[in-house]
Every structure is written in structure tokens, then in C-alpha cells.
Amino acid sequence: MKSCVGLFILLLGSGWVSAQDQLIDNLQQQYHNYQSGNLQEKLFVHTDKTFYLAGETVWFKVYALDASFHKPLAISSVAYIEILNKDQKPVVQSKVAMSNGNGNGSFILPGSLSSGNYIFRAYTSWMKNFAPDFYFEQTVHIVNTLKLTTIQNGPKPPPVIQFFPEGGNEVSGFTGKIAFKATDGEGRGLDCQGMIVNDRNDTITRFQSVHNGMGNFQMKPEKNSSYYALVKLNDTLVKQKLPDADARGFIMNVTTDETGKLNISVFATPDFNNTKIYLFAHTRQVVKNVQSTTVKEGAATFVIDKKELGDGISAITLFNSLRQPVCERLVFKRPLETLIIQSKTDQPTYSSRKPVTISVNTGNSVNLPLTGNLSMSVFMIDSLQRVPEQNIFYWLYLNSDLKGRVQSPEYYFSNTDKSTDEALDNLLLTQGWRRFKWNEVFDYRKPSFEFLPEVEGPVVNGKIINKLTGAPVANSGAYLSIPGNDYAFSSSTSDAQGLIRFGFKDIYKNNALVVQPAQLKDSIYRIDITGPFSDKYSSTPVRTQVLSKTQENILLTRSIGNQVENTYNIDKKRRYIMSDPDTTSFYGKPDRLYNLEDYTRFQTMEEVMREFVEDVRVRKDGDHFTFKVRNRLFGTYFEDDPLILLDGIPISDAGKIIALDPVKIKKIEVVMHNYYVGSSVFEGIINVKSYSGEIGATQIDPNALVVEYEGLQQQREFYSPAYSSREEQDSHMPDFRNVLYWAPQVRTGPDGKAQLNFYTSDLTGKFAVVIQGISSEGLPGKTVTLFDVTDTK
């Protein structure tokens, strides 16, 4: 919410807003109201590499950032990680604990996976309220060398060419820019050339792509005329009709002069003369410039100094006098300030099983040190694994604010000449989008989100249904518990739509969830639990994997190495980072603790409760038993029933406790005051714990739902052997690691320095050190250092 407050201050302080122009004030206020209620996250994931064999381990680090300011954001304590196949079906799923905007984990790729390209994606529960295009996505290449597969050379998707008028509109009688993009059906750009003809077959103009199948041309459509593109794609001539031009409206043209100013030219049909128009510019939903002017003789001009815009992508929207958006386009400002990461190896070349020292420095453009939150991977590069084209710098400033996959993002940053700027502008014209719709801004109502941010731990979502009518049940209570020695318990009440949410602290192992109505009278109700993973997918296609015959020997070597690594030292390579479990009950320390081992054992639990547990009164009416807890404050007994737990399972019938064998019960804890959990209040708690922690599972209410629950992933240690002695160096134990080192939590100090050490393996070749991360101010950075490992001693 700090980001929202900061945005509000920015809006109030916008110096461009005229106090006399009420419409501009209203526009900004409505935009602020929308933005403050729709805080958005961005995730970036650094994986140790991008090419894997089935059976290898994927290591990764998750960065959670404010989508507007790119500063670390700590509203989510859980990130969801998935690997999707070409049919967008998950083959791997995991939950990762997040702390202060960071999380890391790993998983072993199943040996049953088929060879192909897969999508690695990440998101949070809060992000599920928005389109899946907001999720982090990255292609990973997986080959299964032990599973024979046949690549089907079926029909390939046909090539596609799309046309995008600048600003979104073509208007008859006005010359405008039209961008185009030609792809092979899987999103790869195709070089193309073609011409535009009218319905009389007259050639209007010719065009040719300049980079990755993209380019643009100028065209002046005439009234009542149709236009067609004749394009040569992959030796195929494609004829495609262009959208018809509008008879009335606006067009927009944006150019940049030598001083860095944006000149926005607006042209309109005569019916818009002498009307007000408004220009609204924002960088990642932060307002940067608002202007207004009047259309004179069919034209108007705005000027924005690029210095006023934020780094990366900004959106410029034109509104008519009725506050309707009529034109929009994106512009790009190259980042002026970044986190500069410098890394250096102590040698350029090493032999096998030798120590490597990496020195890291982080700072800004004027060489002042900055603290950095970084991650580092050291891996072999060859024809199968190259230095990944994606990194946190490209993702935050470019990919995450564009629609679809950006091909070769490094091209737009490594070059700064005029041709690169033109190519970048074509990219913005053809893949532009925004994280909201203007009608949502103007028709804004206080949002009702289906998925809450998981601030303190996982949230389990469900719905209460009337079993007789099938209708959702509002305002009905329910309990959810995870039984066992380290049990968890939560209570909640359904909302108007029957939706119910249970919150937990971190649960790290797989368990069974027990969900049940809060009252026996609720036996006609059914509780359905919603799966935690998203069932929405982006439209980005998964590209076909292409392997050449020349890569067979490299694949064979990798396969042998993978089998060796999965055979030796398995106990060290799959070692979990042990943490002290929190054994405290959800209610904290009980008011009274009765250890049955400290006293002479009674024969029945009724005797235990009556004679031993003095703070609980047992009542019997026929065959029906009830418990009442003593109020610690007043010394009297509560009138209503307490919450009764058996190994974490709520028990609605005290007779089930009376029927237990006291020999199997270890202790009884009593809370002697009103206790609030979730939406419920209990007049005391009686918690009965068995030695095994499993008796409660035998007493589950017949109306309860039991579902398997996958807890948060337990972190594993990255295995990096040391060869500090001669004996270790001469050991016959093979070391075929192609990932020499993975460090997800690299922190540079106030002096901007850090140092890391590891050893080379038995593999020789070229290795890459990839370091990336972000500063506390939200500045991303990345660096790549190469070194060689040879067989010389």
C-alpha cells in the first residue's frame, strides 16, 4: 500500500495540471482511485540455466516487485511455480515461500518427460485476479535421452502477418503510419516484403521488414476504398485485406527530435474542430504528464520532454472532449540509471577440480556503491546451452510491459543507433498493451477480488454448497485443519457468494486437509476446495524444439553425465536445508497443560476428564457428554461449548473424547478464555494430543471433506564439492556437474562488494557466470563473465 500512497502524492504534485480544467482533475482522480485499488506485482525468475535433461534439477530464484516502481514488494508470502507442456498442461507444480520479496527453490524434472520446449511460469495468488499475461513466463528446453520419442512433422502453423495503425486508427483522407509484423505461426519473426494495392489493383506503396519481421510504412486511405497487402512469406504469396479506414475520428503520430522531445501530432476530421482534447502519459501506471489543447483546422500538437517520463515503456493516450480514449501508443525511454554489476574471476582459465573465486561489485553509473540483492549461476555453455537471452533488466524494462514473447530482447539494449530505435518503435507498435482497460478506470467500483494476497502464509479457497439445492451458502462457518503432531487449524465464514478462505502459517510438508461445517446442523452443506494453481493461460505459443544431427555427441556426453550425477553422492545432492519447526499451537501457550505421564493412569477418559482435568467440567445427559471450560478471569464456567480438538481435528461430540483409550493420550491442553480464530469465537479450547498424532484422523466427522494438500517446498542445498586436499583432488569419484555453482542469495554489503568460491568439476569447456538482481531502490542489473576449464594440470 506504500506504493499506492506514493502514487497519490505523485498525482497531487503533478505540476502540469491546470486548476481550471476540471476534466483533467477528474481524469486523474479516477485514475488514482482505480490504481490505488489495483496494486499489481511483477515476478521475475532467475533459473540456473535454460536447457535440461529429464532427471536434472532446476534451481531458481523468485523476485517479487512492485509493478510500477520495481521495488521489492512483500505482499505475497507464496509464489506458485509451474512447468507447462506444449498443450499448456502442468508437468511440474510447486509452492515456494517468499520473504521480503524473495524466494528460491528447486525441483527434479521427472524422468518421464518427453523432449520438447516447455514454459516455466510463476505467479502469486494476488496475480490470479488479473490476466495470465501478467505472469512471468520463460521457455525452457528439455530433452529425454533415455526415452525414445518420434518428432511428428505434422502441418506447421501458417505464417501470419498483422497490421497495426499508429495510435490504433486509420482515418480516410489522412496519411498515417502503419506497422506490421510477420511471424511463422510460433511467433518467430519472418523477413518479408510486399506491397499495398487498392480494390482497383493500383499499387499504393511498398514495404519491407527491417528486423524480426517488423517494419512500417506510410499510407493515406481514401474514402470508400478497400486495400490489400500482397506479402511474400517463405516463398508463399499471401493476400490479406487491411481493416477499413474510419470515416471520421483521430489519428496520432509520435516522433522524437534531436533534443529528446516527443512531438505528438494529432489530426482529426472537421467535425472535431474547436473541441478540446486531452493527452495523458504514464509510466507503468504512474502519471507523468497531462495536457489539453483545442483542435484547430483539423490538427493539434503536444510536446513532452522524455526526461519527464520514467525509464522503460510509457503509454500516451489521447482523449476527446467526452473523455473517451481515441488514440494510444507506447514510447520507450532508455534507462539512465541501472544497477551496475561487475564480476571478475581470479583466473581466465582453470583445470579440473580447482578453486574459483568470483569478486562481485555493485554500484551506480557514477561508481558509488549500492547494496544488491543478487543471484548467481555458473554453468557450461555449448550448442545446447547458451547464455540465456532473458534477464531481469530486459524483463522489467521491456518484456513484462509488452504483449507476447519478445524475440532477442538484447538487440534493443546492446545497440543505440537510429536503426535500433526504429526497430524498437516497431516492436512497441506491434506488441503494445497495457495492464488495464480505460473503461475499468471510468466505471470504477470498489473491487471484490476472488483471490486475496497471501501475506502471512498459504490461503486455502473453497465454496460452501447446499447439497440439496446446489446453491452457494452465505454466512456459514467452517473449520479447516491439518492433522498430525505439527497440526494447523483455521476457521472462516462464507461470503455472499458462498466463497470461503482459510489462512495458515507456513506448512512445509504434504498433508491431508480436513474441511467440515462448523455446526452439526450444517450437515446438508458441502464444502468444495479450489485448487491453488491458476487455471488460466496466456496465448503465447510453445515453440517447437529443434535439435540438429551435429548435437548428438554433446547430448550423449550430457546424458552420461546426468546418469553419473544421479548415481553418486545422492544423499549430498538431495539434502534439505533443515530449519527448526514451529511446534507452537495456533493459540500459543495454553493456560493449563496436563501431561498424563505425570500422574497415575485412569482406566477411562471420563475419569481423566473428571478427576484429573480440573479446569473442564464434564456433564452427562443420558448418553450425551458435554464439556465446559473454566473462565480463568472470573473462575466460573463458560456457558457455551469450547472448541474440542483431537490431534488438530475439530470434534463436535465430546463423547468421542470420552470413548478414547487414555493409554494412547499424551497430554491435554486447555485455553481458559475466549479465543478468536478467523471468523469464530470459542469459549475456551480443549486440545487432546495422542502419542501417534494420528488418532484424530479416525474421528473425522462424516460430513467432512478430506483432500490432499501440498505444502510449501522445502529448500534443498546446492551440492558444490570441495577439493581442498590432494586426496580429494585424486579421488576416483566422478564429478560431471555442468552447473558448477548456484547461489540464490548473494548480497553485496554497503561497500557494494561480495566474494564467492567454488570448485570446477571434471568437465572441460567454456563456462558462464551469470549474475543478476536488483537494488533496494528498484534498479535492476545483470552481468556475464566467461572462463575456460581445460584438461591441463
DRENKEVEX-346135 format. One line per field, with one value per residue (C-alpha): x negated, y, z; residue number from 1; residue in three letters. Coordinates in steps of 0.5 Angstrom, whole numbers, plus 500, padded with zeros to 3 digits. Layout:
xx	(X_...) .
yy	(Y_...) .
zz	(Z_...) .
pos	(NUM_...) .
code	(ALA_...) .
END
This chain:
xx	(500_494_494_501_499_493_497_503_497_495_502_503_496_497_495_498_505_509_513_518_519_524_524_517_517_523_519_513_517_521_514_512_518_517_510_510_515_511_504_500_494_489_485_478_475_467_466_460_460_465_463_464_464_470_468_464_465_468_465_469_470_476_476_483_483_488_490_490_483_480_478_478_485_487_495_494_491_492_490_493_488_490_487_492_492_494_501_501_502_497_492_489_492_489_491_485_484_483_480_479_480_475_476_472_473_471_475_472_475_479_475_482_482_482_477_479_480_484_486_483_488_489_495_498_505_506_504_509_514_511_510_505_501_498_495_488_486_480_478_474_471_472_469_470_464_467_474_475_479_481_482_488_487_494_497_494_498_498_494_498_498_501_502_502_504_500_505_510_514_514_518_520_516_510_503_501_496_498_493_493_491_490_489_488_494_490_488_481_480_480_477_482_483_489_494_501_506_513_519_517_511_507_500_501_494_489_486_480_479_472_472_475_481_483_483_488_490_494_501_507_513_518_526_530_524_521_514_510_503_499_494_488_487_483_484_491_495_500_506_509_515_513_518_523_521_526_530_529_524_517_510_504_496_491_483_477_473_465_466_470_477_483_487_494_498_506_510_518_524_527_533_528_525_525_526_522_517_513_506_505_498_496_490_492_499_495_498_492_496_503_504_510_511_516_517_515_516_516_510_507_500_497_490_487_480_477_474_481_482_480_475_477_484_489_496_499_507_511_518_523_528_532_527_527_520_519_512_506_499_493_486_479_474_467_466_461_459_458_455_448_446_438_436_429_425_419_416_418_417_417_416_421_422_419_422_425_426_431_431_437_438_445_446_449_447_442_439_442_443_450_452_455_460_457_457_451_451_444_446_443_444_444_449_454_454_452_452_460_463_467_465_468_466_470_476_477_476_479_482_486_490_491_496_493_486_480_475_468_469_462_462_466_461_454_455_457_457_462_464_465_469_473_474_476_481_484_484_488_493_494_494_496_501_503_505_512_517_520_527_525_522_528_533_529_532_529_526_528_522_523_516_513_506_502_499_497_498_502_509_514_520_527_534_540_545_552_552_560_561_553_554_548_549_547_545_544_538_533_527_520_515_508_508_502_496_495_502_506_513_517_524_528_534_537_539_545_542_541_534_529_522_518_511_505_498_492_494_488_490_495_501_509_513_520_525_532_538_538_544_548_554_550_550_553_548_542_535_531_524_521_514_509_506_508_513_512_506_503_504_496_495_490_485_482_476_471_464_459_455_449_451_452_445_446_453_449_444_449_453_448_446_453_453_447_449_456_452_446_447_455_455_451_454_461_460_465_464_466_470_473_480_485_489_493_500_504_507_500_498_504_507_506_502_504_499_502_495_494_500_503_506_514_518_522_522_528_524_519_523_527_521_515_517_520_521_526_533_536_543_547_555_556_551_549_543_541_535_535_528_527_526_519_521_528_527_534_535_537_544_542_538_531_527_525_519_516_509_512_518_525_529_536_538_535_537_531_526_529_529_522_516_513_506_506_506_500_503_509_508_513_515_519_521_525_521_522_519_521_529_530_530_529_531_524_521_519_514_512_506_504_497_498_501_506_512_516_516_520_525_527_534_538_539_532_528_521_517_509_505_498_495_489_483_477_471_465_458_454_448_442_436_429_423_418_414_409_413_420_417_414_421_424_431_433_436_440_443_445_447_441_445_452_452_459_458_452_452_447_445_445_439_442_437_438_434_436_432_433_429_429_431_428_432_428_430_433_437_441_442_449_450_457_461_464_462_467_468_471_465_464_458_454_447_444_437_434_428_425_423_418_415_408_406) .
yy	(500_505_505_507_513_515_515_519_524_524_525_531_534_534_541_540_540_547_548_551_545_540_535_534_534_529_524_524_523_517_514_515_511_506_505_505_499_495_495_490_485_483_477_475_468_467_460_457_455_454_447_441_433_430_428_434_439_446_451_458_465_469_476_480_487_493_493_501_502_496_496_489_488_484_483_476_470_465_464_459_455_451_448_447_443_445_443_448_442_443_437_440_445_447_453_457_461_468_473_481_480_474_466_461_453_447_441_435_434_428_422_421_428_428_432_439_446_448_454_456_461_464_468_469_469_476_476_471_476_479_477_471_475_479_472_471_466_463_458_452_447_439_433_426_422_415_416_414_420_421_428_429_433_435_441_447_453_458_464_471_478_483_491_496_503_508_510_505_508_509_515_517_523_523_520_515_510_503_498_491_484_478_471_464_462_460_468_468_474_473_477_480_485_487_492_495_495_498_495_497_494_500_500_505_503_498_496_491_489_491_487_480_481_488_495_500_505_511_511_515_511_514_514_508_505_498_496_489_487_483_480_474_470_464_463_464_470_472_477_480_485_491_494_499_506_510_516_520_521_522_519_520_521_521_523_524_530_531_534_528_532_528_531_529_531_530_530_530_530_537_535_536_543_547_542_540_534_531_528_523_520_515_510_504_507_513_519_523_528_531_536_539_543_545_542_548_547_539_539_540_539_536_536_532_532_525_527_527_520_514_509_504_504_509_510_516_516_522_523_527_532_527_524_518_515_515_514_511_508_507_510_508_512_508_507_512_509_502_497_496_489_488_481_478_471_471_467_467_459_453_446_441_441_447_453_459_466_471_478_482_490_493_501_506_510_515_509_510_503_500_494_489_483_478_471_468_461_458_453_450_454_450_449_446_452_459_465_466_472_474_477_482_488_486_483_489_495_491_484_485_491_488_483_476_474_479_476_477_483_484_487_493_495_493_498_505_507_510_503_500_506_505_497_498_503_498_493_498_499_492_489_494_493_496_493_496_498_505_503_500_506_511_506_504_501_498_492_485_480_473_472_475_476_471_476_471_464_460_461_456_458_454_454_452_449_447_439_439_445_446_454_457_458_465_467_460_458_452_449_447_443_440_434_431_433_439_441_447_450_455_458_462_464_464_471_473_468_462_463_462_463_460_462_459_460_456_449_445_438_435_433_432_438_436_441_441_445_449_446_439_443_444_437_439_443_441_445_445_446_450_448_453_453_458_455_461_461_466_466_466_459_454_454_447_444_444_439_438_432_435_436_428_427_433_430_423_427_430_424_420_426_426_419_419_425_422_416_418_422_423_424_430_433_432_435_439_446_444_449_449_447_452_447_452_451_456_459_460_458_454_457_449_443_437_431_425_421_426_422_415_413_413_407_411_418_420_419_423_429_429_427_430_436_440_446_443_441_434_434_428_428_420_418_425_428_436_440_447_450_455_462_464_471_470_463_461_456_459_457_455_449_450_448_441_438_432_432_438_435_439_434_436_431_431_423_422_424_420_414_414_410_414_410_413_420_424_431_435_443_448_455_458_465_467_465_469_465_467_469_465_466_460_460_456_451_443_440_433_430_423_420_418_424_420_418_425_422_416_421_425_428_424_431_433_433_430_433_432_439_440_444_449_447_445_448_444_445_446_441_444_439_442_439_443_437_432_426_430_432_425_422_417_419_422_430_431_437_442_447_449_453_456_462_465_469_474_480_486_490_498_498_494_488_481_474_467_461_454_449_446_439_434_437_442_447_454_457_463_466_470_475_479_482_489_494_497_503_498_499_492_490_484_482_476_473_467_463_456_450_446_439_442_441) .
zz	(500_501_493_493_498_494_487_491_492_485_483_487_486_478_476_469_471_471_477_472_468_472_467_467_475_475_470_475_481_477_475_482_485_480_481_489_489_484_486_482_483_478_479_475_476_475_473_474_466_461_458_462_461_464_471_472_478_476_481_481_485_485_485_487_485_485_478_478_482_481_488_492_495_501_500_498_502_497_490_485_480_474_468_462_456_449_451_457_462_468_469_475_480_487_492_494_501_500_505_503_496_495_495_492_491_486_483_480_473_472_468_464_461_453_450_448_450_456_459_466_469_476_480_486_489_488_481_479_480_473_466_466_461_467_470_469_463_460_455_458_453_456_453_455_452_455_453_445_442_435_433_429_423_422_419_421_423_417_417_420_418_422_421_427_425_430_435_434_428_420_418_411_408_413_412_418_420_420_423_421_424_420_424_423_427_433_434_430_426_419_414_409_403_400_397_399_393_393_390_383_384_384_388_394_397_398_405_407_414_418_424_426_421_423_420_418_412_411_408_406_405_401_403_400_398_400_401_401_403_398_402_400_406_406_398_399_397_402_400_406_407_411_416_413_415_419_416_422_428_430_428_432_430_435_433_437_436_437_444_446_446_444_439_438_432_432_426_426_422_421_426_432_430_436_441_447_447_453_453_459_459_465_466_469_472_475_472_468_464_463_458_454_448_442_435_430_423_424_428_434_437_444_446_452_454_455_462_465_463_467_465_460_457_458_455_451_451_447_450_446_450_452_456_451_449_442_441_444_443_447_447_450_454_455_463_465_472_473_478_475_477_476_477_476_476_480_473_466_465_470_470_473_481_482_486_483_486_484_486_485_486_485_484_480_474_478_481_488_492_492_496_491_492_487_485_481_477_474_468_462_455_449_443_447_453_451_455_456_453_458_465_470_466_460_463_468_463_456_456_462_459_452_450_448_447_445_441_442_447_448_441_443_449_446_440_441_434_429_426_433_435_429_431_438_436_431_437_441_435_434_441_445_451_458_465_465_461_461_462_468_470_469_471_477_483_489_487_490_489_489_491_497_498_502_507_512_509_504_504_502_498_498_497_501_497_500_498_497_492_489_491_495_502_505_512_514_518_517_520_516_520_518_523_526_531_528_526_524_525_522_522_517_515_507_504_500_494_499_498_504_505_511_512_515_517_513_512_509_508_504_509_509_509_513_512_516_517_524_527_526_523_517_515_509_507_502_502_496_496_490_487_489_482_476_471_466_461_456_449_448_444_446_440_437_440_434_435_430_428_430_437_438_441_446_448_449_454_458_458_461_466_468_470_474_478_479_482_486_493_492_500_499_493_495_502_505_509_516_520_527_526_530_535_538_537_534_540_543_550_554_560_563_561_563_562_563_564_571_574_576_569_570_567_562_559_563_570_567_565_571_576_573_568_574_569_565_568_565_564_562_560_558_553_551_554_554_556_560_561_567_565_568_569_574_576_573_568_561_558_551_549_548_541_542_538_538_534_531_528_531_535_535_540_547_547_542_547_553_549_547_551_556_555_548_550_552_554_554_554_556_554_559_556_550_544_537_530_524_524_530_538_542_550_551_548_550_546_546_544_543_542_535_533_528_533_531_523_526_529_523_522_516_513_513_506_506_501_500_501_498_503_501_498_503_501_499_499_492_492_491_493_496_493_498_499_495_497_495_488_486_488_483_485_478_478_472_474_468_474_478_483_484_490_490_496_494_498_497_503_504_500_494_495_495_494_492_492_489_485_478_476_471_465_461_456_457_463_464_471_470_476_476_481_484_489_494_490_485_480_476_474_470_468_465_466_462_464_461_464_461_462_463_470) .
pos	(1_2_3_4_5_6_7_8_9_10_11_12_13_14_15_16_17_18_19_20_21_22_23_24_25_26_27_28_29_30_31_32_33_34_35_36_37_38_39_40_41_42_43_44_45_46_47_48_49_50_51_52_53_54_55_56_57_58_59_60_61_62_63_64_65_66_67_68_69_70_71_72_73_74_75_76_77_78_79_80_81_82_83_84_85_86_87_88_89_90_91_92_93_94_95_96_97_98_99_100_101_102_103_104_105_106_107_108_109_110_111_112_113_114_115_116_117_118_119_120_121_122_123_124_125_126_127_128_129_130_131_132_133_134_135_136_137_138_139_140_141_142_143_144_145_146_147_148_149_150_151_152_153_154_155_156_157_158_159_160_161_162_163_164_165_166_167_168_169_170_171_172_173_174_175_176_177_178_179_180_181_182_183_184_185_186_187_188_189_190_191_192_193_194_195_196_197_198_199_200_201_202_203_204_205_206_207_208_209_210_211_212_213_214_215_216_217_218_219_220_221_222_223_224_225_226_227_228_229_230_231_232_233_234_235_236_237_238_239_240_241_242_243_244_245_246_247_248_249_250_251_252_253_254_255_256_257_258_259_260_261_262_263_264_265_266_267_268_269_270_271_272_273_274_275_276_277_278_279_280_281_282_283_284_285_286_287_288_289_290_291_292_293_294_295_296_297_298_299_300_301_302_303_304_305_306_307_308_309_310_311_312_313_314_315_316_317_318_319_320_321_322_323_324_325_326_327_328_329_330_331_332_333_334_335_336_337_338_339_340_341_342_343_344_345_346_347_348_349_350_351_352_353_354_355_356_357_358_359_360_361_362_363_364_365_366_367_368_369_370_371_372_373_374_375_376_377_378_379_380_381_382_383_384_385_386_387_388_389_390_391_392_393_394_395_396_397_398_399_400_401_402_403_404_405_406_407_408_409_410_411_412_413_414_415_416_417_418_419_420_421_422_423_424_425_426_427_428_429_430_431_432_433_434_435_436_437_438_439_440_441_442_443_444_445_446_447_448_449_450_451_452_453_454_455_456_457_458_459_460_461_462_463_464_465_466_467_468_469_470_471_472_473_474_475_476_477_478_479_480_481_482_483_484_485_486_487_488_489_490_491_492_493_494_495_496_497_498_499_500_501_502_503_504_505_506_507_508_509_510_511_512_513_514_515_516_517_518_519_520_521_522_523_524_525_526_527_528_529_530_531_532_533_534_535_536_537_538_539_540_541_542_543_544_545_546_547_548_549_550_551_552_553_554_555_556_557_558_559_560_561_562_563_564_565_566_567_568_569_570_571_572_573_574_575_576_577_578_579_580_581_582_583_584_585_586_587_588_589_590_591_592_593_594_595_596_597_598_599_600_601_602_603_604_605_606_607_608_609_610_611_612_613_614_615_616_617_618_619_620_621_622_623_624_625_626_627_628_629_630_631_632_633_634_635_636_637_638_639_640_641_642_643_644_645_646_647_648_649_650_651_652_653_654_655_656_657_658_659_660_661_662_663_664_665_666_667_668_669_670_671_672_673_674_675_676_677_678_679_680_681_682_683_684_685_686_687_688_689_690_691_692_693_694_695_696_697_698_699_700_701_702_703_704_705_706_707_708_709_710_711_712_713_714_715_716_717_718_719_720_721_722_723_724_725_726_727_728_729_730_731_732_733_734_735_736_737_738_739_740_741_742_743_744_745_746_747_748_749_750_751_752_753_754_755_756_757_758_759_760_761_762_763_764_765_766_767_768_769_770_771_772_773_774_775_776_777_778_779_780_781_782_783_784_785_786_787_788_789_790_791_792_793) .
code	(MET_LYS_SER_CYS_VAL_GLY_LEU_PHE_ILE_LEU_LEU_LEU_GLY_SER_GLY_TRP_VAL_SER_ALA_GLN_ASP_GLN_LEU_ILE_ASP_ASN_LEU_GLN_GLN_GLN_TYR_HIS_ASN_TYR_GLN_SER_GLY_ASN_LEU_GLN_GLU_LYS_LEU_PHE_VAL_HIS_THR_ASP_LYS_THR_PHE_TYR_LEU_ALA_GLY_GLU_THR_VAL_TRP_PHE_LYS_VAL_TYR_ALA_LEU_ASP_ALA_SER_PHE_HIS_LYS_PRO_LEU_ALA_ILE_SER_SER_VAL_ALA_TYR_ILE_GLU_ILE_LEU_ASN_LYS_ASP_GLN_LYS_PRO_VAL_VAL_GLN_SER_LYS_VAL_ALA_MET_SER_ASN_GLY_ASN_GLY_ASN_GLY_SER_PHE_ILE_LEU_PRO_GLY_SER_LEU_SER_SER_GLY_ASN_TYR_ILE_PHE_ARG_ALA_TYR_THR_SER_TRP_MET_LYS_ASN_PHE_ALA_PRO_ASP_PHE_TYR_PHE_GLU_GLN_THR_VAL_HIS_ILE_VAL_ASN_THR_LEU_LYS_LEU_THR_THR_ILE_GLN_ASN_GLY_PRO_LYS_PRO_PRO_PRO_VAL_ILE_GLN_PHE_PHE_PRO_GLU_GLY_GLY_ASN_GLU_VAL_SER_GLY_PHE_THR_GLY_LYS_ILE_ALA_PHE_LYS_ALA_THR_ASP_GLY_GLU_GLY_ARG_GLY_LEU_ASP_CYS_GLN_GLY_MET_ILE_VAL_ASN_ASP_ARG_ASN_ASP_THR_ILE_THR_ARG_PHE_GLN_SER_VAL_HIS_ASN_GLY_MET_GLY_ASN_PHE_GLN_MET_LYS_PRO_GLU_LYS_ASN_SER_SER_TYR_TYR_ALA_LEU_VAL_LYS_LEU_ASN_ASP_THR_LEU_VAL_LYS_GLN_LYS_LEU_PRO_ASP_ALA_ASP_ALA_ARG_GLY_PHE_ILE_MET_ASN_VAL_THR_THR_ASP_GLU_THR_GLY_LYS_LEU_ASN_ILE_SER_VAL_PHE_ALA_THR_PRO_ASP_PHE_ASN_ASN_THR_LYS_ILE_TYR_LEU_PHE_ALA_HIS_THR_ARG_GLN_VAL_VAL_LYS_ASN_VAL_GLN_SER_THR_THR_VAL_LYS_GLU_GLY_ALA_ALA_THR_PHE_VAL_ILE_ASP_LYS_LYS_GLU_LEU_GLY_ASP_GLY_ILE_SER_ALA_ILE_THR_LEU_PHE_ASN_SER_LEU_ARG_GLN_PRO_VAL_CYS_GLU_ARG_LEU_VAL_PHE_LYS_ARG_PRO_LEU_GLU_THR_LEU_ILE_ILE_GLN_SER_LYS_THR_ASP_GLN_PRO_THR_TYR_SER_SER_ARG_LYS_PRO_VAL_THR_ILE_SER_VAL_ASN_THR_GLY_ASN_SER_VAL_ASN_LEU_PRO_LEU_THR_GLY_ASN_LEU_SER_MET_SER_VAL_PHE_MET_ILE_ASP_SER_LEU_GLN_ARG_VAL_PRO_GLU_GLN_ASN_ILE_PHE_TYR_TRP_LEU_TYR_LEU_ASN_SER_ASP_LEU_LYS_GLY_ARG_VAL_GLN_SER_PRO_GLU_TYR_TYR_PHE_SER_ASN_THR_ASP_LYS_SER_THR_ASP_GLU_ALA_LEU_ASP_ASN_LEU_LEU_LEU_THR_GLN_GLY_TRP_ARG_ARG_PHE_LYS_TRP_ASN_GLU_VAL_PHE_ASP_TYR_ARG_LYS_PRO_SER_PHE_GLU_PHE_LEU_PRO_GLU_VAL_GLU_GLY_PRO_VAL_VAL_ASN_GLY_LYS_ILE_ILE_ASN_LYS_LEU_THR_GLY_ALA_PRO_VAL_ALA_ASN_SER_GLY_ALA_TYR_LEU_SER_ILE_PRO_GLY_ASN_ASP_TYR_ALA_PHE_SER_SER_SER_THR_SER_ASP_ALA_GLN_GLY_LEU_ILE_ARG_PHE_GLY_PHE_LYS_ASP_ILE_TYR_LYS_ASN_ASN_ALA_LEU_VAL_VAL_GLN_PRO_ALA_GLN_LEU_LYS_ASP_SER_ILE_TYR_ARG_ILE_ASP_ILE_THR_GLY_PRO_PHE_SER_ASP_LYS_TYR_SER_SER_THR_PRO_VAL_ARG_THR_GLN_VAL_LEU_SER_LYS_THR_GLN_GLU_ASN_ILE_LEU_LEU_THR_ARG_SER_ILE_GLY_ASN_GLN_VAL_GLU_ASN_THR_TYR_ASN_ILE_ASP_LYS_LYS_ARG_ARG_TYR_ILE_MET_SER_ASP_PRO_ASP_THR_THR_SER_PHE_TYR_GLY_LYS_PRO_ASP_ARG_LEU_TYR_ASN_LEU_GLU_ASP_TYR_THR_ARG_PHE_GLN_THR_MET_GLU_GLU_VAL_MET_ARG_GLU_PHE_VAL_GLU_ASP_VAL_ARG_VAL_ARG_LYS_ASP_GLY_ASP_HIS_PHE_THR_PHE_LYS_VAL_ARG_ASN_ARG_LEU_PHE_GLY_THR_TYR_PHE_GLU_ASP_ASP_PRO_LEU_ILE_LEU_LEU_ASP_GLY_ILE_PRO_ILE_SER_ASP_ALA_GLY_LYS_ILE_ILE_ALA_LEU_ASP_PRO_VAL_LYS_ILE_LYS_LYS_ILE_GLU_VAL_VAL_MET_HIS_ASN_TYR_TYR_VAL_GLY_SER_SER_VAL_PHE_GLU_GLY_ILE_ILE_ASN_VAL_LYS_SER_TYR_SER_GLY_GLU_ILE_GLY_ALA_THR_GLN_ILE_ASP_PRO_ASN_ALA_LEU_VAL_VAL_GLU_TYR_GLU_GLY_LEU_GLN_GLN_GLN_ARG_GLU_PHE_TYR_SER_PRO_ALA_TYR_SER_SER_ARG_GLU_GLU_GLN_ASP_SER_HIS_MET_PRO_ASP_PHE_ARG_ASN_VAL_LEU_TYR_TRP_ALA_PRO_GLN_VAL_ARG_THR_GLY_PRO_ASP_GLY_LYS_ALA_GLN_LEU_ASN_PHE_TYR_THR_SER_ASP_LEU_THR_GLY_LYS_PHE_ALA_VAL_VAL_ILE_GLN_GLY_ILE_SER_SER_GLU_GLY_LEU_PRO_GLY_LYS_THR_VAL_THR_LEU_PHE_ASP_VAL_THR_ASP_THR_LYS) .
END
